[in-house]
Amino acid sequence: MTIKEHDCVVLTRDLPAEKLEAGDVGTVIHIHREGEAYEVEFATLTGETVAIATVPATTLRPVTRRDITHVREVHAA
């Protein structure tokens, strides 16, 4: 499945430097090198940006119709 700008994606691995965990959902805001990597915005459910990260294509997947939202709190540094 092709990932496009504005698509929702799911992390498949933790990104400790960004304080993101596998399963976190973000929105693609830019595509690098024909899909080699993606700029992804991760936000709280109230719309506050938590991180904008460059994520390799191998570290995320598209959201599917079988996915369900799960909540975790983001803790301040």
PDB file with SEQRES, HELIX, SHEET and CRYST1 records, atoms N, CA, C and O in Angstrom:
SEQRES   1 A   77  MET THR ILE LYS GLU HIS ASP CYS VAL VAL LEU THR ARG          
SEQRES   2 A   77  ASP LEU PRO ALA GLU LYS LEU GLU ALA GLY ASP VAL GLY          
SEQRES   3 A   77  THR VAL ILE HIS ILE HIS ARG GLU GLY GLU ALA TYR GLU          
SEQRES   4 A   77  VAL GLU PHE ALA THR LEU THR GLY GLU THR VAL ALA ILE          
SEQRES   5 A   77  ALA THR VAL PRO ALA THR THR LEU ARG PRO VAL THR ARG          
SEQRES   6 A   77  ARG ASP ILE THR HIS VAL ARG GLU VAL HIS ALA ALA              
HELIX    1 AA1 PRO A   16  GLU A   18  5                                   3    
HELIX    2 AA2 ARG A   33  GLY A   35  5                                   3    
HELIX    3 AA3 ALA A   57  THR A   59  5                                   3    
SHEET    1 AA1 5 THR A  49  PRO A  56  0                                        
SHEET    2 AA1 5 ALA A  37  ALA A  43 -1                                        
SHEET    3 AA1 5 VAL A  25  HIS A  32 -1                                        
SHEET    4 AA1 5 CYS A   8  LEU A  11 -1                                        
SHEET    5 AA1 5 LEU A  60  PRO A  62 -1                                        
CRYST1    1.000    1.000    1.000  90.00  90.00  90.00 P 1           1          
ATOM      1  N   MET A   1       0.845  -1.179   0.000  1.00  0.00           N  
ATOM      2  CA  MET A   1       0.000   0.000   0.000  1.00  0.00           C  
ATOM      3  C   MET A   1       0.891   1.243   0.000  1.00  0.00           C  
ATOM      4  O   MET A   1       1.848   1.322   0.771  1.00  0.00           O  
ATOM      5  N   THR A   2       0.587   2.189  -0.840  1.00  0.00           N  
ATOM      6  CA  THR A   2       1.342   3.423  -0.943  1.00  0.00           C  
ATOM      7  C   THR A   2       0.936   4.395   0.160  1.00  0.00           C  
ATOM      8  O   THR A   2      -0.250   4.583   0.431  1.00  0.00           O  
ATOM      9  N   ILE A   3       1.924   5.004   0.786  1.00  0.00           N  
ATOM     10  CA  ILE A   3       1.671   6.007   1.809  1.00  0.00           C  
ATOM     11  C   ILE A   3       1.796   7.381   1.155  1.00  0.00           C  
ATOM     12  O   ILE A   3       2.774   7.669   0.465  1.00  0.00           O  
ATOM     13  N   LYS A   4       0.783   8.225   1.385  1.00  0.00           N  
ATOM     14  CA  LYS A   4       0.755   9.560   0.794  1.00  0.00           C  
ATOM     15  C   LYS A   4       0.768  10.624   1.887  1.00  0.00           C  
ATOM     16  O   LYS A   4       0.540  10.327   3.060  1.00  0.00           O  
ATOM     17  N   GLU A   5       1.038  11.875   1.485  1.00  0.00           N  
ATOM     18  CA  GLU A   5       0.939  12.972   2.435  1.00  0.00           C  
ATOM     19  C   GLU A   5      -0.462  13.002   3.029  1.00  0.00           C  
ATOM     20  O   GLU A   5      -1.448  12.753   2.335  1.00  0.00           O  
ATOM     21  N   HIS A   6      -0.540  13.308   4.307  1.00  0.00           N  
ATOM     22  CA  HIS A   6      -1.773  13.406   5.090  1.00  0.00           C  
ATOM     23  C   HIS A   6      -2.340  12.052   5.503  1.00  0.00           C  
ATOM     24  O   HIS A   6      -3.373  12.006   6.170  1.00  0.00           O  
ATOM     25  N   ASP A   7      -1.690  10.944   5.125  1.00  0.00           N  
ATOM     26  CA  ASP A   7      -2.125   9.627   5.587  1.00  0.00           C  
ATOM     27  C   ASP A   7      -1.742   9.442   7.050  1.00  0.00           C  
ATOM     28  O   ASP A   7      -0.725   9.967   7.503  1.00  0.00           O  
ATOM     29  N   CYS A   8      -2.548   8.704   7.776  1.00  0.00           N  
ATOM     30  CA  CYS A   8      -2.205   8.298   9.133  1.00  0.00           C  
ATOM     31  C   CYS A   8      -1.347   7.045   9.039  1.00  0.00           C  
ATOM     32  O   CYS A   8      -1.618   6.144   8.244  1.00  0.00           O  
ATOM     33  N   VAL A   9      -0.301   7.006   9.869  1.00  0.00           N  
ATOM     34  CA  VAL A   9       0.615   5.867   9.884  1.00  0.00           C  
ATOM     35  C   VAL A   9       0.862   5.442  11.333  1.00  0.00           C  
ATOM     36  O   VAL A   9       0.621   6.202  12.271  1.00  0.00           O  
ATOM     37  N   VAL A  10       1.345   4.219  11.491  1.00  0.00           N  
ATOM     38  CA  VAL A  10       1.614   3.644  12.810  1.00  0.00           C  
ATOM     39  C   VAL A  10       3.092   3.289  12.895  1.00  0.00           C  
ATOM     40  O   VAL A  10       3.633   2.652  11.991  1.00  0.00           O  
ATOM     41  N   LEU A  11       3.745   3.699  13.978  1.00  0.00           N  
ATOM     42  CA  LEU A  11       5.133   3.291  14.208  1.00  0.00           C  
ATOM     43  C   LEU A  11       5.178   1.795  14.497  1.00  0.00           C  
ATOM     44  O   LEU A  11       4.329   1.270  15.217  1.00  0.00           O  
ATOM     45  N   THR A  12       6.165   1.118  13.938  1.00  0.00           N  
ATOM     46  CA  THR A  12       6.343  -0.305  14.197  1.00  0.00           C  
ATOM     47  C   THR A  12       7.510  -0.573  15.140  1.00  0.00           C  
ATOM     48  O   THR A  12       7.717  -1.709  15.565  1.00  0.00           O  
ATOM     49  N   ARG A  13       8.275   0.473  15.468  1.00  0.00           N  
ATOM     50  CA  ARG A  13       9.394   0.378  16.419  1.00  0.00           C  
ATOM     51  C   ARG A  13       9.423   1.638  17.277  1.00  0.00           C  
ATOM     52  O   ARG A  13       8.958   2.698  16.858  1.00  0.00           O  
ATOM     53  N   ASP A  14       9.967   1.513  18.468  1.00  0.00           N  
ATOM     54  CA  ASP A  14      10.149   2.682  19.328  1.00  0.00           C  
ATOM     55  C   ASP A  14      11.161   3.636  18.704  1.00  0.00           C  
ATOM     56  O   ASP A  14      12.100   3.216  18.027  1.00  0.00           O  
ATOM     57  N   LEU A  15      10.948   4.929  18.947  1.00  0.00           N  
ATOM     58  CA  LEU A  15      11.918   5.970  18.602  1.00  0.00           C  
ATOM     59  C   LEU A  15      12.258   6.699  19.907  1.00  0.00           C  
ATOM     60  O   LEU A  15      11.710   7.768  20.177  1.00  0.00           O  
ATOM     61  N   PRO A  16      13.154   6.130  20.714  1.00  0.00           N  
ATOM     62  CA  PRO A  16      13.438   6.672  22.040  1.00  0.00           C  
ATOM     63  C   PRO A  16      13.879   8.133  22.027  1.00  0.00           C  
ATOM     64  O   PRO A  16      13.501   8.890  22.921  1.00  0.00           O  
ATOM     65  N   ALA A  17      14.660   8.543  21.046  1.00  0.00           N  
ATOM     66  CA  ALA A  17      15.137   9.927  20.981  1.00  0.00           C  
ATOM     67  C   ALA A  17      13.982  10.916  20.854  1.00  0.00           C  
ATOM     68  O   ALA A  17      14.097  12.068  21.273  1.00  0.00           O  
ATOM     69  N   GLU A  18      12.869  10.465  20.276  1.00  0.00           N  
ATOM     70  CA  GLU A  18      11.688  11.308  20.093  1.00  0.00           C  
ATOM     71  C   GLU A  18      10.631  11.053  21.164  1.00  0.00           C  
ATOM     72  O   GLU A  18       9.584  11.699  21.182  1.00  0.00           O  
ATOM     73  N   LYS A  19      10.919  10.093  22.067  1.00  0.00           N  
ATOM     74  CA  LYS A  19       9.967   9.664  23.101  1.00  0.00           C  
ATOM     75  C   LYS A  19       8.684   9.098  22.484  1.00  0.00           C  
ATOM     76  O   LYS A  19       7.586   9.293  23.006  1.00  0.00           O  
ATOM     77  N   LEU A  20       8.850   8.398  21.368  1.00  0.00           N  
ATOM     78  CA  LEU A  20       7.722   7.760  20.677  1.00  0.00           C  
ATOM     79  C   LEU A  20       7.850   6.254  20.813  1.00  0.00           C  
ATOM     80  O   LEU A  20       8.954   5.716  20.900  1.00  0.00           O  
ATOM     81  N   GLU A  21       6.706   5.579  20.831  1.00  0.00           N  
ATOM     82  CA  GLU A  21       6.681   4.134  21.011  1.00  0.00           C  
ATOM     83  C   GLU A  21       5.981   3.454  19.848  1.00  0.00           C  
ATOM     84  O   GLU A  21       5.130   4.044  19.183  1.00  0.00           O  
ATOM     85  N   ALA A  22       6.354   2.200  19.615  1.00  0.00           N  
ATOM     86  CA  ALA A  22       5.665   1.393  18.612  1.00  0.00           C  
ATOM     87  C   ALA A  22       4.169   1.446  18.911  1.00  0.00           C  
ATOM     88  O   ALA A  22       3.753   1.300  20.060  1.00  0.00           O  
ATOM     89  N   GLY A  23       3.379   1.652  17.888  1.00  0.00           N  
ATOM     90  CA  GLY A  23       1.934   1.766  18.054  1.00  0.00           C  
ATOM     91  C   GLY A  23       1.432   3.203  18.042  1.00  0.00           C  
ATOM     92  O   GLY A  23       0.239   3.443  17.853  1.00  0.00           O  
ATOM     93  N   ASP A  24       2.344   4.170  18.245  1.00  0.00           N  
ATOM     94  CA  ASP A  24       1.926   5.576  18.174  1.00  0.00           C  
ATOM     95  C   ASP A  24       1.503   5.902  16.742  1.00  0.00           C  
ATOM     96  O   ASP A  24       2.090   5.414  15.776  1.00  0.00           O  
ATOM     97  N   VAL A  25       0.477   6.734  16.633  1.00  0.00           N  
ATOM     98  CA  VAL A  25      -0.087   7.091  15.335  1.00  0.00           C  
ATOM     99  C   VAL A  25       0.300   8.526  15.005  1.00  0.00           C  
ATOM    100  O   VAL A  25       0.243   9.409  15.861  1.00  0.00           O  
ATOM    101  N   GLY A  26       0.691   8.746  13.761  1.00  0.00           N  
ATOM    102  CA  GLY A  26       1.043  10.090  13.307  1.00  0.00           C  
ATOM    103  C   GLY A  26       0.482  10.351  11.929  1.00  0.00           C  
ATOM    104  O   GLY A  26      -0.130   9.478  11.313  1.00  0.00           O  
ATOM    105  N   THR A  27       0.699  11.573  11.450  1.00  0.00           N  
ATOM    106  CA  THR A  27       0.229  11.992  10.132  1.00  0.00           C  
ATOM    107  C   THR A  27       1.429  12.370   9.270  1.00  0.00           C  
ATOM    108  O   THR A  27       2.285  13.142   9.702  1.00  0.00           O  
ATOM    109  N   VAL A  28       1.493  11.836   8.065  1.00  0.00           N  
ATOM    110  CA  VAL A  28       2.582  12.138   7.138  1.00  0.00           C  
ATOM    111  C   VAL A  28       2.438  13.583   6.662  1.00  0.00           C  
ATOM    112  O   VAL A  28       1.386  13.988   6.168  1.00  0.00           O  
ATOM    113  N   ILE A  29       3.523  14.351   6.821  1.00  0.00           N  
ATOM    114  CA  ILE A  29       3.491  15.737   6.360  1.00  0.00           C  
ATOM    115  C   ILE A  29       4.458  15.984   5.213  1.00  0.00           C  
ATOM    116  O   ILE A  29       4.406  17.033   4.571  1.00  0.00           O  
ATOM    117  N   HIS A  30       5.350  15.017   4.947  1.00  0.00           N  
ATOM    118  CA  HIS A  30       6.271  15.142   3.808  1.00  0.00           C  
ATOM    119  C   HIS A  30       6.824  13.763   3.472  1.00  0.00           C  
ATOM    120  O   HIS A  30       7.023  12.928   4.354  1.00  0.00           O  
ATOM    121  N   ILE A  31       7.066  13.538   2.195  1.00  0.00           N  
ATOM    122  CA  ILE A  31       7.644  12.268   1.739  1.00  0.00           C  
ATOM    123  C   ILE A  31       9.060  12.544   1.232  1.00  0.00           C  
ATOM    124  O   ILE A  31       9.270  13.428   0.401  1.00  0.00           O  
ATOM    125  N   HIS A  32      10.031  11.774   1.743  1.00  0.00           N  
ATOM    126  CA  HIS A  32      11.429  11.921   1.334  1.00  0.00           C  
ATOM    127  C   HIS A  32      11.807  10.829   0.345  1.00  0.00           C  
ATOM    128  O   HIS A  32      11.438   9.667   0.518  1.00  0.00           O  
ATOM    129  N   ARG A  33      12.538  11.206  -0.685  1.00  0.00           N  
ATOM    130  CA  ARG A  33      13.137  10.258  -1.646  1.00  0.00           C  
ATOM    131  C   ARG A  33      12.188   9.161  -2.093  1.00  0.00           C  
ATOM    132  O   ARG A  33      12.479   7.972  -1.961  1.00  0.00           O  
ATOM    133  N   GLU A  34      11.053   9.579  -2.620  1.00  0.00           N  
ATOM    134  CA  GLU A  34      10.073   8.643  -3.198  1.00  0.00           C  
ATOM    135  C   GLU A  34       9.644   7.547  -2.227  1.00  0.00           C  
ATOM    136  O   GLU A  34       9.439   6.403  -2.632  1.00  0.00           O  
ATOM    137  N   GLY A  35       9.507   7.890  -0.953  1.00  0.00           N  
ATOM    138  CA  GLY A  35       9.003   6.932   0.022  1.00  0.00           C  
ATOM    139  C   GLY A  35      10.055   6.199   0.812  1.00  0.00           C  
ATOM    140  O   GLY A  35       9.741   5.248   1.527  1.00  0.00           O  
ATOM    141  N   GLU A  36      11.315   6.625   0.697  1.00  0.00           N  
ATOM    142  CA  GLU A  36      12.384   6.007   1.487  1.00  0.00           C  
ATOM    143  C   GLU A  36      12.227   6.360   2.970  1.00  0.00           C  
ATOM    144  O   GLU A  36      12.551   5.561   3.850  1.00  0.00           O  
ATOM    145  N   ALA A  37      11.720   7.578   3.230  1.00  0.00           N  
ATOM    146  CA  ALA A  37      11.467   8.035   4.595  1.00  0.00           C  
ATOM    147  C   ALA A  37      10.325   9.039   4.555  1.00  0.00           C  
ATOM    148  O   ALA A  37       9.965   9.555   3.498  1.00  0.00           O  
ATOM    149  N   TYR A  38       9.764   9.303   5.726  1.00  0.00           N  
ATOM    150  CA  TYR A  38       8.613  10.205   5.827  1.00  0.00           C  
ATOM    151  C   TYR A  38       8.811  11.162   6.989  1.00  0.00           C  
ATOM    152  O   TYR A  38       9.349  10.784   8.030  1.00  0.00           O  
ATOM    153  N   GLU A  39       8.379  12.395   6.811  1.00  0.00           N  
ATOM    154  CA  GLU A  39       8.293  13.349   7.915  1.00  0.00           C  
ATOM    155  C   GLU A  39       6.902  13.145   8.504  1.00  0.00           C  
ATOM    156  O   GLU A  39       5.900  13.278   7.801  1.00  0.00           O  
ATOM    157  N   VAL A  40       6.843  12.825   9.782  1.00  0.00           N  
ATOM    158  CA  VAL A  40       5.576  12.467  10.414  1.00  0.00           C  
ATOM    159  C   VAL A  40       5.358  13.336  11.646  1.00  0.00           C  
ATOM    160  O   VAL A  40       6.257  13.501  12.471  1.00  0.00           O  
ATOM    161  N   GLU A  41       4.152  13.892  11.760  1.00  0.00           N  
ATOM    162  CA  GLU A  41       3.782  14.656  12.946  1.00  0.00           C  
ATOM    163  C   GLU A  41       2.998  13.753  13.881  1.00  0.00           C  
ATOM    164  O   GLU A  41       2.045  13.087  13.475  1.00  0.00           O  
ATOM    165  N   PHE A  42       3.415  13.741  15.142  1.00  0.00           N  
ATOM    166  CA  PHE A  42       2.729  12.983  16.182  1.00  0.00           C  
ATOM    167  C   PHE A  42       2.110  13.994  17.136  1.00  0.00           C  
ATOM    168  O   PHE A  42       2.783  14.919  17.591  1.00  0.00           O  
ATOM    169  N   ALA A  43       0.837  13.819  17.438  1.00  0.00           N  
ATOM    170  CA  ALA A  43       0.114  14.790  18.261  1.00  0.00           C  
ATOM    171  C   ALA A  43      -0.750  14.071  19.290  1.00  0.00           C  
ATOM    172  O   ALA A  43      -1.095  12.899  19.137  1.00  0.00           O  
ATOM    173  N   THR A  44      -1.090  14.816  20.348  1.00  0.00           N  
ATOM    174  CA  THR A  44      -2.031  14.297  21.335  1.00  0.00           C  
ATOM    175  C   THR A  44      -3.425  14.298  20.717  1.00  0.00           C  
ATOM    176  O   THR A  44      -3.633  14.865  19.645  1.00  0.00           O  
ATOM    177  N   LEU A  45      -4.365  13.670  21.386  1.00  0.00           N  
ATOM    178  CA  LEU A  45      -5.737  13.644  20.869  1.00  0.00           C  
ATOM    179  C   LEU A  45      -6.402  15.010  20.897  1.00  0.00           C  
ATOM    180  O   LEU A  45      -7.440  15.203  20.264  1.00  0.00           O  
ATOM    181  N   THR A  46      -5.815  15.970  21.628  1.00  0.00           N  
ATOM    182  CA  THR A  46      -6.348  17.337  21.632  1.00  0.00           C  
ATOM    183  C   THR A  46      -5.645  18.225  20.617  1.00  0.00           C  
ATOM    184  O   THR A  46      -5.931  19.419  20.531  1.00  0.00           O  
ATOM    185  N   GLY A  47      -4.717  17.645  19.841  1.00  0.00           N  
ATOM    186  CA  GLY A  47      -4.087  18.379  18.757  1.00  0.00           C  
ATOM    187  C   GLY A  47      -2.753  19.022  19.060  1.00  0.00           C  
ATOM    188  O   GLY A  47      -2.212  19.726  18.207  1.00  0.00           O  
ATOM    189  N   GLU A  48      -2.197  18.807  20.250  1.00  0.00           N  
ATOM    190  CA  GLU A  48      -0.892  19.375  20.596  1.00  0.00           C  
ATOM    191  C   GLU A  48       0.217  18.519  19.994  1.00  0.00           C  
ATOM    192  O   GLU A  48       0.274  17.316  20.250  1.00  0.00           O  
ATOM    193  N   THR A  49       1.089  19.115  19.205  1.00  0.00           N  
ATOM    194  CA  THR A  49       2.184  18.378  18.597  1.00  0.00           C  
ATOM    195  C   THR A  49       3.153  17.889  19.662  1.00  0.00           C  
ATOM    196  O   THR A  49       3.603  18.657  20.512  1.00  0.00           O  
ATOM    197  N   VAL A  50       3.464  16.606  19.602  1.00  0.00           N  
ATOM    198  CA  VAL A  50       4.415  15.988  20.521  1.00  0.00           C  
ATOM    199  C   VAL A  50       5.785  15.918  19.852  1.00  0.00           C  
ATOM    200  O   VAL A  50       6.805  16.195  20.484  1.00  0.00           O  
ATOM    201  N   ALA A  51       5.803  15.548  18.571  1.00  0.00           N  
ATOM    202  CA  ALA A  51       7.068  15.414  17.844  1.00  0.00           C  
ATOM    203  C   ALA A  51       6.798  15.471  16.349  1.00  0.00           C  
ATOM    204  O   ALA A  51       5.736  15.078  15.865  1.00  0.00           O  
ATOM    205  N   ILE A  52       7.792  15.971  15.642  1.00  0.00           N  
ATOM    206  CA  ILE A  52       7.839  15.842  14.188  1.00  0.00           C  
ATOM    207  C   ILE A  52       9.138  15.113  13.913  1.00  0.00           C  
ATOM    208  O   ILE A  52      10.219  15.609  14.229  1.00  0.00           O  
ATOM    209  N   ALA A  53       9.028  13.932  13.323  1.00  0.00           N  
ATOM    210  CA  ALA A  53      10.197  13.076  13.162  1.00  0.00           C  
ATOM    211  C   ALA A  53      10.330  12.587  11.729  1.00  0.00           C  
ATOM    212  O   ALA A  53       9.337  12.347  11.042  1.00  0.00           O  
ATOM    213  N   THR A  54      11.578  12.444  11.290  1.00  0.00           N  
ATOM    214  CA  THR A  54      11.857  11.794  10.012  1.00  0.00           C  
ATOM    215  C   THR A  54      11.959  10.303  10.310  1.00  0.00           C  
ATOM    216  O   THR A  54      12.818   9.863  11.073  1.00  0.00           O  
ATOM    217  N   VAL A  55      11.069   9.540   9.695  1.00  0.00           N  
ATOM    218  CA  VAL A  55      10.929   8.123  10.019  1.00  0.00           C  
ATOM    219  C   VAL A  55      11.196   7.281   8.770  1.00  0.00           C  
ATOM    220  O   VAL A  55      10.550   7.492   7.743  1.00  0.00           O  
ATOM    221  N   PRO A  56      12.134   6.333   8.838  1.00  0.00           N  
ATOM    222  CA  PRO A  56      12.371   5.443   7.699  1.00  0.00           C  
ATOM    223  C   PRO A  56      11.108   4.641   7.368  1.00  0.00           C  
ATOM    224  O   PRO A  56      10.331   4.300   8.260  1.00  0.00           O  
ATOM    225  N   ALA A  57      10.915   4.349   6.107  1.00  0.00           N  
ATOM    226  CA  ALA A  57       9.736   3.583   5.675  1.00  0.00           C  
ATOM    227  C   ALA A  57       9.651   2.235   6.380  1.00  0.00           C  
ATOM    228  O   ALA A  57       8.555   1.709   6.577  1.00  0.00           O  
ATOM    229  N   THR A  58      10.778   1.677   6.756  1.00  0.00           N  
ATOM    230  CA  THR A  58      10.801   0.367   7.424  1.00  0.00           C  
ATOM    231  C   THR A  58      10.332   0.426   8.869  1.00  0.00           C  
ATOM    232  O   THR A  58      10.206  -0.607   9.526  1.00  0.00           O  
ATOM    233  N   THR A  59      10.071   1.644   9.373  1.00  0.00           N  
ATOM    234  CA  THR A  59       9.702   1.828  10.777  1.00  0.00           C  
ATOM    235  C   THR A  59       8.257   2.265  10.941  1.00  0.00           C  
ATOM    236  O   THR A  59       7.845   2.652  12.035  1.00  0.00           O  
ATOM    237  N   LEU A  60       7.488   2.208   9.869  1.00  0.00           N  
ATOM    238  CA  LEU A  60       6.075   2.554   9.981  1.00  0.00           C  
ATOM    239  C   LEU A  60       5.254   1.774   8.972  1.00  0.00           C  
ATOM    240  O   LEU A  60       5.776   1.159   8.042  1.00  0.00           O  
ATOM    241  N   ARG A  61       3.944   1.825   9.194  1.00  0.00           N  
ATOM    242  CA  ARG A  61       3.004   1.163   8.278  1.00  0.00           C  
ATOM    243  C   ARG A  61       1.749   2.012   8.196  1.00  0.00           C  
ATOM    244  O   ARG A  61       1.478   2.818   9.087  1.00  0.00           O  
ATOM    245  N   PRO A  62       0.983   1.833   7.130  1.00  0.00           N  
ATOM    246  CA  PRO A  62      -0.281   2.571   7.030  1.00  0.00           C  
ATOM    247  C   PRO A  62      -1.279   2.090   8.087  1.00  0.00           C  
ATOM    248  O   PRO A  62      -1.203   0.950   8.545  1.00  0.00           O  
ATOM    249  N   VAL A  63      -2.189   2.944   8.461  1.00  0.00           N  
ATOM    250  CA  VAL A  63      -3.312   2.560   9.321  1.00  0.00           C  
ATOM    251  C   VAL A  63      -4.230   1.664   8.498  1.00  0.00           C  
ATOM    252  O   VAL A  63      -4.453   1.920   7.315  1.00  0.00           O  
ATOM    253  N   THR A  64      -4.763   0.615   9.120  1.00  0.00           N  
ATOM    254  CA  THR A  64      -5.702  -0.263   8.421  1.00  0.00           C  
ATOM    255  C   THR A  64      -7.082  -0.174   9.069  1.00  0.00           C  
ATOM    256  O   THR A  64      -7.232   0.382  10.158  1.00  0.00           O  
ATOM    257  N   ARG A  65      -8.060  -0.713   8.407  1.00  0.00           N  
ATOM    258  CA  ARG A  65      -9.427  -0.655   8.922  1.00  0.00           C  
ATOM    259  C   ARG A  65      -9.622  -1.541  10.151  1.00  0.00           C  
ATOM    260  O   ARG A  65     -10.664  -1.470  10.803  1.00  0.00           O  
ATOM    261  N   ARG A  66      -8.638  -2.371  10.471  1.00  0.00           N  
ATOM    262  CA  ARG A  66      -8.708  -3.241  11.647  1.00  0.00           C  
ATOM    263  C   ARG A  66      -8.022  -2.633  12.873  1.00  0.00           C  
ATOM    264  O   ARG A  66      -8.051  -3.226  13.952  1.00  0.00           O  
ATOM    265  N   ASP A  67      -7.409  -1.460  12.720  1.00  0.00           N  
ATOM    266  CA  ASP A  67      -6.719  -0.814  13.847  1.00  0.00           C  
ATOM    267  C   ASP A  67      -7.716  -0.142  14.778  1.00  0.00           C  
ATOM    268  O   ASP A  67      -8.786   0.298  14.356  1.00  0.00           O  
ATOM    269  N   ILE A  68      -7.345  -0.070  16.057  1.00  0.00           N  
ATOM    270  CA  ILE A  68      -8.157   0.590  17.061  1.00  0.00           C  
ATOM    271  C   ILE A  68      -7.248   1.555  17.832  1.00  0.00           C  
ATOM    272  O   ILE A  68      -6.075   1.259  18.057  1.00  0.00           O  
ATOM    273  N   THR A  69      -7.782   2.687  18.226  1.00  0.00           N  
ATOM    274  CA  THR A  69      -7.004   3.670  18.970  1.00  0.00           C  
ATOM    275  C   THR A  69      -6.785   3.202  20.397  1.00  0.00           C  
ATOM    276  O   THR A  69      -7.685   2.651  21.032  1.00  0.00           O  
ATOM    277  N   HIS A  70      -5.574   3.429  20.893  1.00  0.00           N  
ATOM    278  CA  HIS A  70      -5.209   3.124  22.276  1.00  0.00           C  
ATOM    279  C   HIS A  70      -4.503   4.356  22.823  1.00  0.00           C  
ATOM    280  O   HIS A  70      -3.712   4.979  22.115  1.00  0.00           O  
ATOM    281  N   VAL A  71      -4.773   4.710  24.058  1.00  0.00           N  
ATOM    282  CA  VAL A  71      -4.232   5.950  24.611  1.00  0.00           C  
ATOM    283  C   VAL A  71      -3.119   5.669  25.614  1.00  0.00           C  
ATOM    284  O   VAL A  71      -3.194   4.725  26.401  1.00  0.00           O  
ATOM    285  N   ARG A  72      -2.073   6.519  25.569  1.00  0.00           N  
ATOM    286  CA  ARG A  72      -1.031   6.541  26.586  1.00  0.00           C  
ATOM    287  C   ARG A  72      -0.702   8.005  26.835  1.00  0.00           C  
ATOM    288  O   ARG A  72      -0.842   8.836  25.937  1.00  0.00           O  
ATOM    289  N   GLU A  73      -0.271   8.320  28.032  1.00  0.00           N  
ATOM    290  CA  GLU A  73       0.111   9.690  28.342  1.00  0.00           C  
ATOM    291  C   GLU A  73       1.560   9.935  27.951  1.00  0.00           C  
ATOM    292  O   GLU A  73       2.424   9.078  28.134  1.00  0.00           O  
ATOM    293  N   VAL A  74       1.805  11.117  27.411  1.00  0.00           N  
ATOM    294  CA  VAL A  74       3.156  11.544  27.114  1.00  0.00           C  
ATOM    295  C   VAL A  74       3.657  12.311  28.319  1.00  0.00           C  
ATOM    296  O   VAL A  74       3.001  13.240  28.790  1.00  0.00           O  
ATOM    297  N   HIS A  75       4.822  11.925  28.817  1.00  0.00           N  
ATOM    298  CA  HIS A  75       5.359  12.572  30.015  1.00  0.00           C  
ATOM    299  C   HIS A  75       6.396  13.603  29.631  1.00  0.00           C  
ATOM    300  O   HIS A  75       7.203  13.373  28.730  1.00  0.00           O  
ATOM    301  N   ALA A  76       6.382  14.727  30.302  1.00  0.00           N  
ATOM    302  CA  ALA A  76       7.345  15.796  30.065  1.00  0.00           C  
ATOM    303  C   ALA A  76       8.758  15.311  30.386  1.00  0.00           C  
ATOM    304  O   ALA A  76       8.960  14.415  31.206  1.00  0.00           O  
ATOM    305  N   ALA A  77       9.714  15.926  29.723  1.00  0.00           N  
ATOM    306  CA  ALA A  77      11.125  15.550  29.937  1.00  0.00           C  
ATOM    307  C   ALA A  77      11.602  15.948  31.312  1.00  0.00           C  
ATOM    308  O   ALA A  77      12.759  15.709  31.658  1.00  0.00           O  
TER     309      ALA A  77                                                      
END                                                                             
